Amino acid sequence: MSRRVFALLVGIDSYRAATSLQGAGHDVLLVERFLRERHPEHDPSRVRVLRDGQATRAAVIAGLRGHLGEAGPGDTALFWFSGHGSCAPVPAELWHLEPNGEMQTLVCHDSRSDGVPELYDKELSLILGEIAATGCHLVVVLDSCHSQSATRNPRRSLPPVKEAPLIEALLPELLRAAARPPMEYVVLTACRSFEAAIETWVEGRPHGLFTWSLIGAMRRLGPSATYRELLAAARCEVERYVYQQVPQLEPVTAGVVDQPFLGGHISPAATGMRMRRVRHDWEIDVGSCHGLVAHGDDDIRVAVPGPDLHEARVVRIHPERSVVRPIGWEPDDDRQYPVVLSRVPTPATTVAVEAGHRPTLDLVLTALETAGPGGGASPHVRVLALDDGQRTPELRLTVVDRDRVRVCDAEDAPLCADLTDVSRDGGRRVAAVLEHLARVKRVRSLVNPVSTLVEDVSLELVEAGPGEVVAPADRPPLRPGGDGAVHLRYRRENGGWVPPTVFVRMRNDGDRRLYYVLLDVTERHRVHAGLFPGAHVAPRHAAAALHGRPVELRLPPGRPVAPGAVTRDWLVLLAAEQEFTSSPFELPAVDQVWPGRTRAPLAVSGLLGRLGLAAVHRDAGAAEAGACDWVTAVLPVVTEVPEAAR
């Protein structure tokens, strides 16, 4: 059965109690025309447009629940809103759902008049969750803003509401739904929650800059372009016109956003570095907080994957991004280029070797000597000579027999299952595993020794009580033990073992808004940001992982739950004054590392997963005034099954 598309397009220029706009109506007409051109086979009655006086709060809610609610499994539902946005303090009952301390709002035609409230984002999320629960593919585009400032171009914003709404004034289902896991759907927004969405004149009429840029990207890139690619192209176009409007895409993790507009096949996520034109410079979306550092006059380069060498030199490193200069080629200003690190003179992880079978060791050494870009030596791993007494090795490799190799840490504890069939692939998988372990080690050891944010940022685990489903705001956290780790235990219940559950809370005790990403580095040497992919946290505010739901700590799959069993996670919180992407940190588990996969462009692993980066330089110098600061907080977590009572 063919996919049906249900669309609700809302464009509001005229308001009862707010200043007028000029381009919102033109936006929805542009979108409606595009949908009919791109998909002439779809029933036009399934595209519903609400403009100006038609777009009351009640009518918008009815259109969402009634019209888009008709979509079912295999269908697509599209909600496009162009108009004013604003913000309001979050009610105390919903603190865990909004790390920035504010709720964003959509201002309907009759909002702020005769006691009619705005449509709050938590209400919108509730309704959108109902739509997504039908099994349809849901897409939301919001060309509105949530801040105010003077400018020559109209901004789609109103002054914020000063007091948090009473929870009773919101949709009655909201409080009951707050603890439920959110449904997954695609959201493209014109700007960050504290920025403004600009209207501008293009092609002889006013439009929302984001809507015009996004539709232009859809036409330019064609029907196969994914949401991630469309957002990147639209963002480039927006940033050519304004400095303080950065379009956003949710979710940021791989999956639903890696399919074409209105749904389709999910492509492998482009989780690595991207090079794009930003006004007068070319930039990549990684910086020092991702591990990219320069030592003196180091020549650090990135390159576009492919048979022809197209490189760019890193000329300036910021915490969340870096400026690059193409070497001997002219990139297309309208394109986004995937790039990998092609030259980085940073210290490699040291490995000591013990040869039980010399031919097998020679295979591994040869594989390491050819594992780097262009067939050169690995940029991540350096094998120590047997008589090198100057450095303590970080890894130890033992050739057990002709086809089996063991990899251990500096204290000879095995880091993974023994690697077998070494001769079959010429030692390449052993080399890939060593490189992977080096990358994971660098993620765990990221540190900024000159940060001014150290006292402001904290990471806490809070015990979850029986049946508790929402994170408490102020309950004291669990205290780490003498080893610096929080120790959690399985408990015995009804004849079986029950894993421990906790809430993960991240605090910002300073006076600056900060952007947080929480990484989980598992015992299987996997790195992921699934607990908290990234969001701004307001000053003197807290955020909760998994939208405030409890986090369950379990032994790795396949390991028996038996007395004495132990596993360890490292929670790594990164905080910066400017937004940065979490995707470059994503790394698979070590048992999923294979040479063919790590070499494939834009597959499996991100920036650190492809070529890796060194840890932040320990002698970074004094922080410059006005520079963007960043910091990390690491909390080891030990989960164990207690020994049986004697």
Secondary structure, DSSP 8 states (H G I E B T S, - for coil): ----EEEEEEE----SSS---SSHHHHHHHHHHHHHHH-TTS-GGGEEEEEGGG--HHHHHHIIIIIGGG--TT-EEEEEEES-EEEEE--GGGGGG-TTSEEEEE--TTTTSTT---EEHHHHHHHHHHHHTTT-EEEEEEE--S-----SS-BSB----SS---GGGS-TTHHHHTTS-----EEEESS-TTS--BEEEETTEEEEHHHHHHHHHHHHH-TT-BHHHHHHHHHHHHHHH-SS---EEE--SSSGGGSBTT---------SEEEEEETTEEEES--GGGT----TT---EEEESSSS-EEEEEEEE-SS-EEEEEES----TT--EEEEEEE-----EEEEEE-SSHHHHHHHHHHHHT-SGGG---SSEEE--TT--SS--SEEEEEEETTEEEEEETTS-B-SS-EE-GGGGTTHHHHHHHHHHHHHHHHHT---TT-S-TTTEEEEEEE--TT--S--SS-------TTS-EEEE-EEETTEEE--EEEEEEEE-SSS-EEEEEEEE-TTS-EEEEEEEEEEE-TTEEEEGGGG--EE----TTS---TT-EEEEEEEEEEESS---SGGG-B--GGG--HHHHHSTTSS--HHHHT------S------TT---EEEEEEEEEEE------
